[in-house]
Amino acid sequence: MTDEMLTQLGMNLAVPAFIAFLMFVIWDLAKKSNAGKMGTFALFIALGVGFLGYTIKIVLQFVINK
């Protein structure tokens, strides 16, 4: 396995798994703090914007390279 293959594997598997874990952490934080519907929404928006940017980057790279 080359370095490039390992990097690609990590970007395709590890980063989305890490994002899913962080979404669980945000949900758990909202639940434990009794944030309510609006507070939970605000947490996901405020903390999830970076994930959205990463997802958009992946989609744009796929479209450009295709």
Secondary structure, DSSP 4 states (H G I P E B T S, - for coil): --HHHHHHHIIIIIHHHHHHHHHHHHHHHHHHTT-HHHHHHHHHHHHHHHHHHHHHHHHHHHHHH-
